[in-house]
Amino acid sequence: QPLLAESGGGLVQSGGSLRLSCSASGFSLDYYAVGWFRQAPGKEREGVSCISYNGGVRNYADSAQGRFSISRDNAKNTVYLEMNSLKPEDTAVYFCAAGQYVLGERLTSITEDDYSIWGQGTQVTVSS
């Protein structure tokens, strides 16, 4: 059974940093693009970042650009999201998701319909 599990969330002060991890089990991430999404209370889920299957393409939402960094270690079957200079508006449940054949320009939109395997999410809370 293919599964994803997020970890690394928690409570951090404004301006602080967190690193989220997305670990796969039951399948290999080698041929999957991975996206990070978040959902804040009362808001729709939005794309944050994504990375191509080989790490060659990385994209970020405008809100994350310059502050967040996505990376992957296929040997560890894990994708990371480093979040710096966190703001209260970053408070949300963060999800990772894997999708096959997410290539080229499909990576620019960070569209949740492109991803078929989802984790359960990890809470990130940024205090003022």
C-alpha positions in Angstrom: 0.0 0.0 0.0 1.6 3.3 -1.1 1.7 5.8 1.8 3.2 9.2 2.5 3.8 10.6 5.9 4.6 14.2 6.8 6.6 15.2 9.8 8.4 18.2 11.3 5.5 20.5 11.9 5.1 22.4 15.1 4.9 25.8 16.8 7.4 28.4 15.9 7.7 32.2 16.4 7.4 34.6 13.5 10.8 34.8 11.7 11.7 31.2 12.7 12.3 28.2 10.6 11.0 24.6 10.2 11.9 21.7 8.0 9.1 19.4 6.9 9.8 15.9 5.7 7.7 13.8 3.5 8.6 10.1 3.6 7.2 7.4 1.3 6.6 3.8 2.1 5.2 1.0 0.0 6.5 2.6 -3.2 9.5 4.5 -4.5 9.5 8.2 -5.1 12.0 7.9 -7.9 9.5 8.4 -10.7 7.1 10.8 -8.9 7.0 14.5 -8.7 6.1 15.7 -5.2 4.1 18.7 -4.3 3.6 20.5 -1.0 0.2 22.0 -0.3 -1.3 23.8 2.7 -4.7 24.6 4.1 -5.3 27.3 6.6 -8.5 27.5 8.7 -11.4 28.8 6.6 -9.4 28.7 3.4 -9.0 26.4 0.4 -6.0 24.2 0.0 -3.3 25.9 -2.0 -0.1 24.7 -3.7 3.1 25.8 -2.0 5.9 24.1 -3.9 6.7 21.1 -6.1 9.7 19.3 -7.3 10.2 17.1 -10.4 11.0 13.4 -10.1 14.8 14.0 -10.4 14.9 17.3 -8.6 15.7 19.2 -11.8 12.7 21.5 -11.6 11.5 23.3 -8.5 8.7 25.7 -8.3 7.2 27.9 -5.6 4.0 29.8 -5.0 4.6 33.5 -4.9 4.0 33.5 -1.2 6.8 31.0 -0.7 9.4 32.3 -3.2 12.6 33.3 -1.5 11.6 31.9 1.9 11.0 28.2 1.2 13.2 25.6 -0.4 12.1 22.2 -1.6 14.6 19.3 -2.0 14.6 15.5 -2.3 16.7 12.6 -1.4 15.5 9.7 -3.5 18.0 7.3 -1.7 16.0 8.1 1.5 12.6 8.1 -0.3 12.1 11.5 1.2 11.2 15.1 0.1 11.8 18.1 2.3 10.4 21.6 2.6 12.7 24.0 4.4 10.7 27.0 5.6 12.5 30.2 6.7 11.3 33.6 7.8 8.0 32.2 8.8 5.0 34.4 9.1 1.7 34.0 11.0 0.0 33.7 7.6 2.0 30.5 7.0 0.0 28.8 9.7 -1.8 25.8 8.1 -1.8 22.1 7.8 0.8 21.1 5.3 0.4 18.2 3.0 2.7 16.4 0.7 1.6 14.5 -2.4 3.1 12.4 -5.1 2.2 12.3 -8.7 3.3 10.4 -11.7 4.1 12.0 -15.1 4.0 15.5 -13.7 6.5 16.9 -16.2 7.5 20.1 -17.9 5.0 22.9 -17.6 2.7 20.9 -15.4 5.1 21.6 -12.6 4.5 25.3 -12.8 1.0 25.3 -11.5 1.3 23.1 -8.4 -2.1 21.7 -9.1 -3.5 19.2 -6.6 -5.3 17.2 -9.3 -1.9 16.2 -10.6 -1.1 14.3 -7.4 -2.7 10.9 -6.5 -1.0 9.9 -3.3 -1.4 12.1 -0.3 -0.2 12.3 3.3 -2.4 13.2 6.2 -0.7 16.5 6.9 1.3 18.1 9.6 0.3 21.2 11.5 2.5 24.3 11.3 1.6 27.2 13.6 3.5 30.5 13.5 3.0 32.8 16.4 3.3 36.6 16.3 
